[in-house]
Amino acid sequence: MAKPSVLVLQHVDWERPGRILENLQDCGLETRILNIVDEKKPELPHFKDLAGVVIMGGPMSADDYEHHPGLKAETKLARAAVGANKPFLGICLGHQILARALGGDLIKNKQPEHGMAPIRWVGNDDDVSMWSKRTDVLHWHGDQVSLPPQAKLLARSRYTEVQAFRFGSGLGLQFHLEVTAPLFDEWMDVPQMTDGFKKSQIAQMREDFQRGLPQMQPLADSIFSAFAARCQTNAAALEAA
């Protein structure tokens, strides 16, 4: 049996796991980062060897299987991971993939959310404790999802009804707590991320992000360290089996 590892699926180079990866590495976990979004029959690690699964964000729609056939495999993987009680974390697009895998619908936002804006916490669980009822976080999405059947709603915002939810071992976050200051600077240098924004808007986004960092970082570390601990426990169980 191969050493258990956490699989991280990216869709574009700049939407990297950031703080998520830092917390996984702090727990001594092996990680594999792959991009399979455009592969019809992607080669994935053996499912039994996965200590956890992370699916990151990206600019494509979660159900655009025609242009990005690998999304179908990602949806099946999300469903299988939760079904097997493996720790699963979905960020933005990954959150939407998880929701779709569990029976939620994909919906076009009437008002896209970009930059820092508040979410309202409406629930908590063992991994997500409300620091305050209102938290400013980083958004970057034009789609949202309906709450999957039997899932627990954790957070919403003005324009997005489902900002975070829990279903068994799966946690979906529509927003981006994983983004560090250096990673955000990279985002702002990617034309695809800033297309349509004026220079003054980009400058304001940078300022808002820096102002919001002190509030976001402890929340991010709390959520991602709890996820990493779940993966570590699962890895130990796999090695002992």
CYANA upper distance limits for C-alpha pairs under 8 A (distance plus 0.5 A):
  1 MET  CA     49 ASP  CA      7.87
  2 ALA  CA     49 ASP  CA      6.89
  3 LYS  CA     30 GLU  CA      8.30
  3 LYS  CA     49 ASP  CA      7.40
  3 LYS  CA    239 GLU  CA      7.86
  4 PRO  CA     30 GLU  CA      7.48
  4 PRO  CA     49 ASP  CA      5.31
  4 PRO  CA     50 LEU  CA      5.99
  4 PRO  CA     51 ALA  CA      6.00
  4 PRO  CA    235 ALA  CA      5.98
  4 PRO  CA    238 LEU  CA      7.41
  4 PRO  CA    239 GLU  CA      7.68
  5 SER  CA     29 LEU  CA      6.96
  5 SER  CA     30 GLU  CA      5.10
  5 SER  CA     31 THR  CA      5.63
  5 SER  CA     32 ARG  CA      7.30
  5 SER  CA     49 ASP  CA      7.13
  5 SER  CA     50 LEU  CA      5.77
  5 SER  CA     51 ALA  CA      5.79
  5 SER  CA     52 GLY  CA      7.60
  5 SER  CA    235 ALA  CA      7.76
  6 VAL  CA     29 LEU  CA      7.67
  6 VAL  CA     30 GLU  CA      6.75
  6 VAL  CA     31 THR  CA      5.19
  6 VAL  CA     32 ARG  CA      6.77
  6 VAL  CA     50 LEU  CA      6.21
  6 VAL  CA     51 ALA  CA      5.70
  6 VAL  CA     52 GLY  CA      5.15
  6 VAL  CA     53 VAL  CA      6.12
  6 VAL  CA     54 VAL  CA      7.96
  6 VAL  CA    231 CYS  CA      7.79
  7 LEU  CA     31 THR  CA      6.36
  7 LEU  CA     32 ARG  CA      5.44
  7 LEU  CA     33 ILE  CA      6.63
  7 LEU  CA     34 LEU  CA      8.11
  7 LEU  CA     45 PRO  CA      8.49
  7 LEU  CA     50 LEU  CA      7.21
  7 LEU  CA     51 ALA  CA      8.42
  7 LEU  CA     52 GLY  CA      6.86
  7 LEU  CA     53 VAL  CA      5.36
  7 LEU  CA     54 VAL  CA      6.64
  8 VAL  CA     17 PRO  CA      8.23
  8 VAL  CA     31 THR  CA      7.56
  8 VAL  CA     32 ARG  CA      6.44
  8 VAL  CA     33 ILE  CA      5.16
  8 VAL  CA     34 LEU  CA      6.84
  8 VAL  CA     53 VAL  CA      6.52
  8 VAL  CA     54 VAL  CA      5.13
  8 VAL  CA     55 ILE  CA      6.38
  8 VAL  CA     56 MET  CA      7.87
  9 LEU  CA     33 ILE  CA      6.31
  9 LEU  CA     34 LEU  CA      5.57
  9 LEU  CA     35 ASN  CA      6.13
  9 LEU  CA     36 ILE  CA      7.86
  9 LEU  CA     53 VAL  CA      8.45
  9 LEU  CA     54 VAL  CA      6.70
  9 LEU  CA     55 ILE  CA      5.32
  9 LEU  CA     56 MET  CA      6.56
 10 GLN  CA     15 GLU  CA      7.35
 10 GLN  CA     16 ARG  CA      7.16
 10 GLN  CA     33 ILE  CA      7.50
 10 GLN  CA     34 LEU  CA      6.63
 10 GLN  CA     35 ASN  CA      5.55
 10 GLN  CA     36 ILE  CA      8.36
 10 GLN  CA     55 ILE  CA      7.00
 10 GLN  CA     56 MET  CA      5.78
 10 GLN  CA     57 GLY  CA      7.52
 10 GLN  CA     58 GLY  CA      8.15
 11 HIS  CA     15 GLU  CA      7.80
 11 HIS  CA     35 ASN  CA      6.13
 11 HIS  CA     36 ILE  CA      7.98
 11 HIS  CA     37 VAL  CA      6.52
 11 HIS  CA     56 MET  CA      7.48
 11 HIS  CA     57 GLY  CA      7.20
 11 HIS  CA     58 GLY  CA      5.87
 12 VAL  CA     16 ARG  CA      8.42
 12 VAL  CA     35 ASN  CA      8.22
 12 VAL  CA     58 GLY  CA      6.57
 14 TRP  CA    183 LEU  CA      8.19
 14 TRP  CA    186 GLU  CA      7.54
 14 TRP  CA    187 TRP  CA      7.01
 14 TRP  CA    190 VAL  CA      8.50
 15 GLU  CA     56 MET  CA      7.32
 15 GLU  CA     57 GLY  CA      6.59
 15 GLU  CA     58 GLY  CA      7.18
 16 ARG  CA     56 MET  CA      7.63
 17 PRO  CA     21 LEU  CA      5.94
 17 PRO  CA     56 MET  CA      7.38
 17 PRO  CA    178 GLU  CA      6.66
 17 PRO  CA    179 VAL  CA      8.19
 18 GLY  CA     22 GLU  CA      7.08
 18 GLY  CA    178 GLU  CA      5.67
 18 GLY  CA    179 VAL  CA      6.22
 18 GLY  CA    180 THR  CA      6.90
 18 GLY  CA    183 LEU  CA      7.80
 19 ARG  CA     23 ASN  CA      6.75
 19 ARG  CA    177 LEU  CA      8.27
 19 ARG  CA    178 GLU  CA      5.23
 19 ARG  CA    179 VAL  CA      7.22
 19 ARG  CA    180 THR  CA      7.37
 19 ARG  CA    220 ALA  CA      7.91
 19 ARG  CA    221 ASP  CA      7.85
 19 ARG  CA    224 PHE  CA      7.90
 20 ILE  CA     24 LEU  CA      6.85
 20 ILE  CA    178 GLU  CA      6.39
 20 ILE  CA    224 PHE  CA      6.12
 20 ILE  CA    225 SER  CA      8.44
 21 LEU  CA     25 GLN  CA      6.58
 22 GLU  CA     26 ASP  CA      6.62
 23 ASN  CA     27 CYS  CA      7.04
 23 ASN  CA    221 ASP  CA      7.95
 23 ASN  CA    224 PHE  CA      6.73
 23 ASN  CA    225 SER  CA      5.95
 23 ASN  CA    228 ALA  CA      6.64
 24 LEU  CA     28 GLY  CA      7.19
 24 LEU  CA     29 LEU  CA      6.09
 24 LEU  CA     30 GLU  CA      8.39
 24 LEU  CA     31 THR  CA      8.28
 24 LEU  CA    225 SER  CA      7.96
 24 LEU  CA    228 ALA  CA      5.59
 25 GLN  CA     29 LEU  CA      5.96
 25 GLN  CA     30 GLU  CA      7.82
 27 CYS  CA    228 ALA  CA      7.20
 27 CYS  CA    229 ALA  CA      7.62
 27 CYS  CA    232 GLN  CA      7.26
 29 LEU  CA    231 CYS  CA      8.48
 29 LEU  CA    232 GLN  CA      7.21
 36 ILE  CA     42 PRO  CA      6.43
 36 ILE  CA     70 GLY  CA      5.94
 36 ILE  CA     71 LEU  CA      8.42
 37 VAL  CA     68 HIS  CA      5.96
 37 VAL  CA     69 PRO  CA      6.89
 37 VAL  CA     70 GLY  CA      4.53
 37 VAL  CA     71 LEU  CA      6.05
 38 ASP  CA     67 HIS  CA      7.83
 38 ASP  CA     68 HIS  CA      5.14
 38 ASP  CA     69 PRO  CA      6.02
 38 ASP  CA     70 GLY  CA      5.64
 38 ASP  CA     71 LEU  CA      8.30
 39 GLU  CA     68 HIS  CA      7.84
 39 GLU  CA     69 PRO  CA      6.46
 39 GLU  CA     70 GLY  CA      5.41
 40 LYS  CA     69 PRO  CA      5.65
 40 LYS  CA     70 GLY  CA      6.06
 41 LYS  CA     70 GLY  CA      7.79
 41 LYS  CA     73 ALA  CA      8.37
 42 PRO  CA     70 GLY  CA      7.34
 42 PRO  CA     73 ALA  CA      8.07
 45 PRO  CA     49 ASP  CA      7.64
 45 PRO  CA     50 LEU  CA      7.91
 46 HIS  CA     50 LEU  CA      7.53
 49 ASP  CA    238 LEU  CA      7.84
 50 LEU  CA     86 LYS  CA      8.38
 50 LEU  CA    235 ALA  CA      8.22
 51 ALA  CA     86 LYS  CA      7.20
 51 ALA  CA     87 PRO  CA      7.73
 51 ALA  CA    231 CYS  CA      5.73
 51 ALA  CA    232 GLN  CA      7.68
 51 ALA  CA    234 ASN  CA      5.92
 51 ALA  CA    235 ALA  CA      5.35
 51 ALA  CA    238 LEU  CA      8.08
 52 GLY  CA     81 ALA  CA      8.29
 52 GLY  CA     86 LYS  CA      6.08
 52 GLY  CA     87 PRO  CA      5.24
 52 GLY  CA     88 PHE  CA      6.32
 52 GLY  CA    231 CYS  CA      5.87
 52 GLY  CA    234 ASN  CA      8.18
 53 VAL  CA     78 ALA  CA      8.34
 53 VAL  CA     81 ALA  CA      7.83
 53 VAL  CA     86 LYS  CA      8.02
 53 VAL  CA     87 PRO  CA      6.88
 53 VAL  CA     88 PHE  CA      5.33
 53 VAL  CA     89 LEU  CA      6.89
 54 VAL  CA     88 PHE  CA      6.34
 54 VAL  CA     89 LEU  CA      5.27
 54 VAL  CA     90 GLY  CA      6.33
 54 VAL  CA     91 ILE  CA      8.35
 54 VAL  CA     94 GLY  CA      8.18
 55 ILE  CA     74 GLU  CA      8.49
 55 ILE  CA     89 LEU  CA      6.97
 55 ILE  CA     90 GLY  CA      5.42
 55 ILE  CA     91 ILE  CA      6.79
 55 ILE  CA     93 LEU  CA      8.15
 55 ILE  CA     94 GLY  CA      5.10
 55 ILE  CA     95 HIS  CA      8.24
 56 MET  CA     90 GLY  CA      6.67
 56 MET  CA     91 ILE  CA      5.45
 56 MET  CA     92 CYS  CA      7.27
 56 MET  CA     93 LEU  CA      6.90
 56 MET  CA     94 GLY  CA      5.64
 57 GLY  CA     91 ILE  CA      6.04
 57 GLY  CA     92 CYS  CA      5.37
 57 GLY  CA     93 LEU  CA      4.84
 57 GLY  CA     94 GLY  CA      6.20
 58 GLY  CA     92 CYS  CA      8.06
 58 GLY  CA     93 LEU  CA      6.29
 59 PRO  CA     93 LEU  CA      8.28
 60 MET  CA     64 ASP  CA      7.51
 60 MET  CA     93 LEU  CA      8.27
 61 SER  CA     93 LEU  CA      7.96
 61 SER  CA    143 ASP  CA      7.95
 62 ALA  CA     71 LEU  CA      7.33
 62 ALA  CA     93 LEU  CA      6.74
 62 ALA  CA     96 GLN  CA      6.72
 62 ALA  CA     97 ILE  CA      6.14
 62 ALA  CA    100 ARG  CA      8.39
 62 ALA  CA    106 LEU  CA      8.05
 63 ASP  CA     71 LEU  CA      7.60
 63 ASP  CA     72 LYS  CA      8.27
 63 ASP  CA     97 ILE  CA      8.44
 63 ASP  CA    106 LEU  CA      8.31
 64 ASP  CA     68 HIS  CA      6.45
 64 ASP  CA     69 PRO  CA      7.96
 64 ASP  CA     71 LEU  CA      7.87
 65 TYR  CA     69 PRO  CA      4.89
 65 TYR  CA     70 GLY  CA      7.64
 65 TYR  CA     71 LEU  CA      6.48
 65 TYR  CA     72 LYS  CA      6.71
 69 PRO  CA     73 ALA  CA      8.13
 70 GLY  CA     74 GLU  CA      6.88
 71 LEU  CA     75 THR  CA      6.63
 71 LEU  CA     97 ILE  CA      8.43
 72 LYS  CA     76 LYS  CA      6.87
 73 ALA  CA     77 LEU  CA      6.60
 74 GLU  CA     78 ALA  CA      6.64
 74 GLU  CA     97 ILE  CA      7.88
 75 THR  CA     79 ARG  CA      6.81
 75 THR  CA     97 ILE  CA      6.15
 75 THR  CA     98 LEU  CA      7.18
 75 THR  CA    100 ARG  CA      7.74
 75 THR  CA    101 ALA  CA      5.85
 76 LYS  CA     80 ALA  CA      6.61
 76 LYS  CA    101 ALA  CA      7.31
 77 LEU  CA     81 ALA  CA      6.48
 78 ALA  CA     82 VAL  CA      6.85
 78 ALA  CA     88 PHE  CA      7.75
 78 ALA  CA     97 ILE  CA      7.88
 78 ALA  CA     98 LEU  CA      6.25
 78 ALA  CA    101 ALA  CA      6.95
 79 ARG  CA     83 GLY  CA      6.54
 79 ARG  CA     98 LEU  CA      7.65
 79 ARG  CA    101 ALA  CA      5.83
 79 ARG  CA    102 LEU  CA      7.13
 80 ALA  CA     84 ALA  CA      6.57
 81 ALA  CA     85 ASN  CA      6.61
 81 ALA  CA     86 LYS  CA      5.51
 81 ALA  CA     87 PRO  CA      7.63
 81 ALA  CA     88 PHE  CA      7.10
 82 VAL  CA     86 LYS  CA      6.32
 82 VAL  CA     87 PRO  CA      7.73
 82 VAL  CA     88 PHE  CA      7.27
 82 VAL  CA    167 PHE  CA      8.24
 82 VAL  CA    168 GLY  CA      7.08
 82 VAL  CA    169 SER  CA      6.03
 82 VAL  CA    170 GLY  CA      6.26
 85 ASN  CA    168 GLY  CA      7.49
 85 ASN  CA    169 SER  CA      5.78
 86 LYS  CA    169 SER  CA      6.56
 86 LYS  CA    170 GLY  CA      8.44
 86 LYS  CA    231 CYS  CA      8.29
 86 LYS  CA    234 ASN  CA      7.84
 87 PRO  CA    169 SER  CA      5.55
 87 PRO  CA    170 GLY  CA      6.65
 87 PRO  CA    227 PHE  CA      7.50
 87 PRO  CA    230 ARG  CA      6.84
 87 PRO  CA    231 CYS  CA      6.52
 87 PRO  CA    234 ASN  CA      8.47
 88 PHE  CA    169 SER  CA      6.58
 88 PHE  CA    170 GLY  CA      5.07
 88 PHE  CA    171 LEU  CA      6.71
 89 LEU  CA     94 GLY  CA      8.06
 89 LEU  CA     95 HIS  CA      8.07
 89 LEU  CA    170 GLY  CA      6.47
 89 LEU  CA    171 LEU  CA      5.54
 89 LEU  CA    172 GLY  CA      6.46
 89 LEU  CA    173 LEU  CA      8.34
 89 LEU  CA    227 PHE  CA      8.17
 90 GLY  CA     94 GLY  CA      4.47
 90 GLY  CA     95 HIS  CA      4.65
 90 GLY  CA     96 GLN  CA      8.08
 90 GLY  CA     97 ILE  CA      8.03
 90 GLY  CA     98 LEU  CA      7.03
 90 GLY  CA    170 GLY  CA      8.28
 90 GLY  CA    171 LEU  CA      6.80
 90 GLY  CA    172 GLY  CA      5.17
 90 GLY  CA    173 LEU  CA      6.63
 91 ILE  CA     95 HIS  CA      5.42
 91 ILE  CA    172 GLY  CA      6.68
 91 ILE  CA    173 LEU  CA      5.56
 91 ILE  CA    174 GLN  CA      6.30
 91 ILE  CA    175 PHE  CA      7.26
 91 ILE  CA    176 HIS  CA      7.27
 92 CYS  CA     96 GLN  CA      6.88
 92 CYS  CA    140 TRP  CA      8.38
 92 CYS  CA    141 HIS  CA      7.68
 92 CYS  CA    172 GLY  CA      8.23
 92 CYS  CA    173 LEU  CA      6.55
 92 CYS  CA    174 GLN  CA      4.59
 92 CYS  CA    175 PHE  CA      6.27
 92 CYS  CA    176 HIS  CA      7.56
 93 LEU  CA     97 ILE  CA      6.64
 93 LEU  CA    174 GLN  CA      7.91
 94 GLY  CA     98 LEU  CA      6.66
 94 GLY  CA    172 GLY  CA      7.75
 95 HIS  CA     99 ALA  CA      6.78
 95 HIS  CA    164 ALA  CA      8.50
 95 HIS  CA    171 LEU  CA      8.14
 95 HIS  CA    172 GLY  CA      4.80
 95 HIS  CA    173 LEU  CA      6.01
 95 HIS  CA    174 GLN  CA      6.24
 96 GLN  CA    100 ARG  CA      6.62
 96 GLN  CA    106 LEU  CA      7.64
 96 GLN  CA    144 GLN  CA      7.42
 96 GLN  CA    145 VAL  CA      6.65
 96 GLN  CA    172 GLY  CA      8.11
 96 GLN  CA    174 GLN  CA      7.99
 97 ILE  CA    101 ALA  CA      6.58
 98 LEU  CA    102 LEU  CA      6.84
 98 LEU  CA    170 GLY  CA      8.24
 98 LEU  CA    172 GLY  CA      7.35
 99 ALA  CA    103 GLY  CA      6.85
 99 ALA  CA    104 GLY  CA      5.38
 99 ALA  CA    105 ASP  CA      7.79
 99 ALA  CA    145 VAL  CA      7.23
 99 ALA  CA    146 SER  CA      8.04
 99 ALA  CA    147 LEU  CA      7.51
 99 ALA  CA    148 PRO  CA      6.31
 99 ALA  CA    172 GLY  CA      8.21
100 ARG  CA    104 GLY  CA      5.26
100 ARG  CA    105 ASP  CA      6.53
100 ARG  CA    106 LEU  CA      7.52
100 ARG  CA    145 VAL  CA      8.35
100 ARG  CA    148 PRO  CA      8.17
102 LEU  CA    148 PRO  CA      6.21
102 LEU  CA    149 PRO  CA      7.87
103 GLY  CA    148 PRO  CA      5.78
103 GLY  CA    149 PRO  CA      7.19
104 GLY  CA    145 VAL  CA      6.80
104 GLY  CA    146 SER  CA      5.67
104 GLY  CA    147 LEU  CA      6.17
104 GLY  CA    148 PRO  CA      4.74
104 GLY  CA    149 PRO  CA      7.70
105 ASP  CA    145 VAL  CA      5.87
105 ASP  CA    146 SER  CA      5.71
105 ASP  CA    147 LEU  CA      8.32
105 ASP  CA    148 PRO  CA      8.27
106 LEU  CA    143 ASP  CA      7.35
106 LEU  CA    144 GLN  CA      6.44
106 LEU  CA    145 VAL  CA      5.10
106 LEU  CA    146 SER  CA      7.27
107 ILE  CA    143 ASP  CA      6.12
107 ILE  CA    144 GLN  CA      5.66
107 ILE  CA    145 VAL  CA      6.01
107 ILE  CA    146 SER  CA      7.89
108 LYS  CA    142 GLY  CA      6.78
108 LYS  CA    143 ASP  CA      4.97
108 LYS  CA    144 GLN  CA      6.70
109 ASN  CA    142 GLY  CA      5.78
109 ASN  CA    143 ASP  CA      5.53
109 ASN  CA    144 GLN  CA      6.60
109 ASN  CA    159 TYR  CA      7.73
109 ASN  CA    160 THR  CA      7.83
110 LYS  CA    159 TYR  CA      7.94
111 GLN  CA    142 GLY  CA      7.83
111 GLN  CA    159 TYR  CA      6.81
112 PRO  CA    140 TRP  CA      8.23
112 PRO  CA    141 HIS  CA      6.43
112 PRO  CA    142 GLY  CA      4.91
112 PRO  CA    143 ASP  CA      7.89
112 PRO  CA    159 TYR  CA      8.28
113 GLU  CA    139 HIS  CA      6.13
113 GLU  CA    140 TRP  CA      6.14
113 GLU  CA    141 HIS  CA      6.09
113 GLU  CA    142 GLY  CA      7.02
113 GLU  CA    159 TYR  CA      8.09
114 HIS  CA    138 LEU  CA      7.87
114 HIS  CA    139 HIS  CA      5.43
114 HIS  CA    140 TRP  CA      4.89
114 HIS  CA    141 HIS  CA      7.05
115 GLY  CA    138 LEU  CA      5.83
115 GLY  CA    139 HIS  CA      5.69
115 GLY  CA    140 TRP  CA      6.92
115 GLY  CA    205 MET  CA      6.24
115 GLY  CA    208 ASP  CA      8.18
115 GLY  CA    209 PHE  CA      7.91
116 MET  CA    136 ASP  CA      6.61
116 MET  CA    137 VAL  CA      5.87
116 MET  CA    138 LEU  CA      5.04
116 MET  CA    139 HIS  CA      6.59
116 MET  CA    205 MET  CA      7.61
116 MET  CA    208 ASP  CA      6.71
116 MET  CA    209 PHE  CA      6.73
116 MET  CA    212 GLY  CA      7.92
117 ALA  CA    136 ASP  CA      5.59
117 ALA  CA    137 VAL  CA      6.29
117 ALA  CA    138 LEU  CA      7.14
117 ALA  CA    139 HIS  CA      7.52
118 PRO  CA    134 ARG  CA      6.68
118 PRO  CA    135 THR  CA      5.67
118 PRO  CA    136 ASP  CA      4.49
118 PRO  CA    137 VAL  CA      6.55
118 PRO  CA    157 SER  CA      7.13
119 ILE  CA    134 ARG  CA      6.20
119 ILE  CA    135 THR  CA      5.95
119 ILE  CA    136 ASP  CA      6.74
119 ILE  CA    137 VAL  CA      7.53
119 ILE  CA    155 ALA  CA      6.94
119 ILE  CA    156 ARG  CA      6.13
119 ILE  CA    157 SER  CA      5.06
119 ILE  CA    158 ARG  CA      8.10
119 ILE  CA    163 GLN  CA      7.90
120 ARG  CA    133 LYS  CA      6.02
120 ARG  CA    134 ARG  CA      5.15
120 ARG  CA    135 THR  CA      7.11
120 ARG  CA    155 ALA  CA      5.96
120 ARG  CA    156 ARG  CA      5.91
120 ARG  CA    157 SER  CA      6.38
121 TRP  CA    130 MET  CA      6.94
121 TRP  CA    132 SER  CA      8.04
121 TRP  CA    133 LYS  CA      5.56
121 TRP  CA    134 ARG  CA      6.81
121 TRP  CA    135 THR  CA      8.33
121 TRP  CA    154 LEU  CA      6.35
121 TRP  CA    155 ALA  CA      4.79
121 TRP  CA    156 ARG  CA      7.15
122 VAL  CA    133 LYS  CA      7.86
122 VAL  CA    153 LEU  CA      7.55
122 VAL  CA    154 LEU  CA      5.75
122 VAL  CA    155 ALA  CA      5.77
122 VAL  CA    156 ARG  CA      7.85
123 GLY  CA    130 MET  CA      8.05
123 GLY  CA    152 LYS  CA      8.28
123 GLY  CA    153 LEU  CA      6.95
123 GLY  CA    154 LEU  CA      4.82
123 GLY  CA    155 ALA  CA      7.23
124 ASN  CA    128 VAL  CA      5.72
124 ASN  CA    129 SER  CA      5.65
124 ASN  CA    130 MET  CA      6.76
124 ASN  CA    154 LEU  CA      6.38
125 ASP  CA    129 SER  CA      6.84
127 ASP  CA    222 SER  CA      8.01
127 ASP  CA    223 ILE  CA      6.18
127 ASP  CA    226 ALA  CA      6.06
127 ASP  CA    227 PHE  CA      7.67
128 VAL  CA    222 SER  CA      8.12
128 VAL  CA    223 ILE  CA      6.38
131 TRP  CA    135 THR  CA      8.49
131 TRP  CA    219 LEU  CA      7.88
135 THR  CA    215 GLN  CA      8.00
135 THR  CA    216 MET  CA      8.27
136 ASP  CA    212 GLY  CA      6.96
136 ASP  CA    215 GLN  CA      7.95
136 ASP  CA    216 MET  CA      7.74
137 VAL  CA    175 PHE  CA      7.16
137 VAL  CA    176 HIS  CA      7.44
137 VAL  CA    177 LEU  CA      7.35
137 VAL  CA    212 GLY  CA      7.68
137 VAL  CA    216 MET  CA      6.88
138 LEU  CA    175 PHE  CA      6.31
138 LEU  CA    176 HIS  CA      5.76
138 LEU  CA    177 LEU  CA      7.32
138 LEU  CA    209 PHE  CA      7.86
139 HIS  CA    174 GLN  CA      8.06
139 HIS  CA    175 PHE  CA      5.45
139 HIS  CA    176 HIS  CA      6.68
140 TRP  CA    175 PHE  CA      7.58
140 TRP  CA    176 HIS  CA      8.25
141 HIS  CA    174 GLN  CA      8.45
144 GLN  CA    160 THR  CA      6.90
144 GLN  CA    161 GLU  CA      8.41
144 GLN  CA    162 VAL  CA      7.69
144 GLN  CA    174 GLN  CA      8.31
145 VAL  CA    161 GLU  CA      8.42
145 VAL  CA    162 VAL  CA      6.95
146 SER  CA    161 GLU  CA      7.97
146 SER  CA    162 VAL  CA      7.01
147 LEU  CA    151 ALA  CA      7.01
147 LEU  CA    152 LYS  CA      8.42
147 LEU  CA    153 LEU  CA      7.59
147 LEU  CA    162 VAL  CA      6.82
147 LEU  CA    165 PHE  CA      8.07
150 GLN  CA    167 PHE  CA      7.86
151 ALA  CA    165 PHE  CA      7.04
151 ALA  CA    166 ARG  CA      6.27
151 ALA  CA    167 PHE  CA      5.30
152 LYS  CA    165 PHE  CA      5.93
152 LYS  CA    166 ARG  CA      5.65
152 LYS  CA    167 PHE  CA      6.91
153 LEU  CA    162 VAL  CA      7.25
153 LEU  CA    164 ALA  CA      6.79
153 LEU  CA    165 PHE  CA      5.04
153 LEU  CA    166 ARG  CA      7.19
154 LEU  CA    162 VAL  CA      8.36
154 LEU  CA    163 GLN  CA      7.88
154 LEU  CA    164 ALA  CA      5.61
154 LEU  CA    165 PHE  CA      5.52
154 LEU  CA    166 ARG  CA      7.62
155 ALA  CA    161 GLU  CA      8.39
155 ALA  CA    162 VAL  CA      6.84
155 ALA  CA    163 GLN  CA      5.56
155 ALA  CA    164 ALA  CA      5.44
155 ALA  CA    165 PHE  CA      7.55
156 ARG  CA    160 THR  CA      6.46
156 ARG  CA    161 GLU  CA      5.36
156 ARG  CA    162 VAL  CA      5.57
156 ARG  CA    163 GLN  CA      5.14
156 ARG  CA    164 ALA  CA      7.43
157 SER  CA    161 GLU  CA      6.62
157 SER  CA    162 VAL  CA      8.11
157 SER  CA    163 GLN  CA      7.10
162 VAL  CA    174 GLN  CA      8.16
163 GLN  CA    172 GLY  CA      8.48
163 GLN  CA    173 LEU  CA      6.52
163 GLN  CA    174 GLN  CA      5.47
163 GLN  CA    175 PHE  CA      7.38
164 ALA  CA    171 LEU  CA      7.91
164 ALA  CA    172 GLY  CA      5.88
164 ALA  CA    173 LEU  CA      5.04
164 ALA  CA    174 GLN  CA      6.59
165 PHE  CA    171 LEU  CA      6.47
165 PHE  CA    172 GLY  CA      5.86
165 PHE  CA    173 LEU  CA      7.44
166 ARG  CA    170 GLY  CA      6.32
166 ARG  CA    171 LEU  CA      5.21
166 ARG  CA    172 GLY  CA      6.99
167 PHE  CA    171 LEU  CA      7.02
177 LEU  CA    216 MET  CA      7.04
177 LEU  CA    217 GLN  CA      7.88
177 LEU  CA    219 LEU  CA      8.32
177 LEU  CA    220 ALA  CA      5.78
178 GLU  CA    220 ALA  CA      7.16
179 VAL  CA    183 LEU  CA      6.28
179 VAL  CA    184 PHE  CA      6.58
180 THR  CA    184 PHE  CA      6.60
181 ALA  CA    185 ASP  CA      6.83
181 ALA  CA    210 GLN  CA      7.97
182 PRO  CA    186 GLU  CA      6.94
183 LEU  CA    187 TRP  CA      6.86
184 PHE  CA    188 MET  CA      6.87
185 ASP  CA    189 ASP  CA      7.08
185 ASP  CA    206 ARG  CA      8.45
186 GLU  CA    190 VAL  CA      7.14
187 TRP  CA    193 MET  CA      6.83
188 MET  CA    193 MET  CA      7.16
188 MET  CA    194 THR  CA      6.81
188 MET  CA    202 ILE  CA      7.89
189 ASP  CA    193 MET  CA      8.39
189 ASP  CA    194 THR  CA      8.23
190 VAL  CA    194 THR  CA      7.14
191 PRO  CA    195 ASP  CA      6.13
194 THR  CA    202 ILE  CA      7.85
197 PHE  CA    201 GLN  CA      6.49
197 PHE  CA    202 ILE  CA      7.03
198 LYS  CA    202 ILE  CA      6.90
199 LYS  CA    203 ALA  CA      6.64
200 SER  CA    204 GLN  CA      6.67
201 GLN  CA    205 MET  CA      6.66
202 ILE  CA    206 ARG  CA      6.80
203 ALA  CA    207 GLU  CA      6.83
204 GLN  CA    208 ASP  CA      6.52
205 MET  CA    209 PHE  CA      6.52
206 ARG  CA    210 GLN  CA      6.82
207 GLU  CA    211 ARG  CA      6.76
208 ASP  CA    212 GLY  CA      6.64
209 PHE  CA    213 LEU  CA      6.63
212 GLY  CA    216 MET  CA      6.79
213 LEU  CA    217 GLN  CA      6.34
214 PRO  CA    218 PRO  CA      7.87
215 GLN  CA    219 LEU  CA      7.60
216 MET  CA    220 ALA  CA      6.53
217 GLN  CA    221 ASP  CA      6.62
218 PRO  CA    222 SER  CA      6.57
219 LEU  CA    223 ILE  CA      6.79
220 ALA  CA    224 PHE  CA      6.43
221 ASP  CA    225 SER  CA      6.11
222 SER  CA    226 ALA  CA      6.73
223 ILE  CA    227 PHE  CA      6.85
224 PHE  CA    228 ALA  CA      6.57
225 SER  CA    229 ALA  CA      6.59
226 ALA  CA    230 ARG  CA      6.86
227 PHE  CA    231 CYS  CA      6.87
228 ALA  CA    232 GLN  CA      6.60
229 ALA  CA    233 THR  CA      6.69
230 ARG  CA    234 ASN  CA      6.74
231 CYS  CA    235 ALA  CA      6.51
232 GLN  CA    236 ALA  CA      6.75
233 THR  CA    237 ALA  CA      6.83
234 ASN  CA    238 LEU  CA      6.69
235 ALA  CA    239 GLU  CA      6.74
236 ALA  CA    240 ALA  CA      6.67
237 ALA  CA    241 ALA  CA      6.68
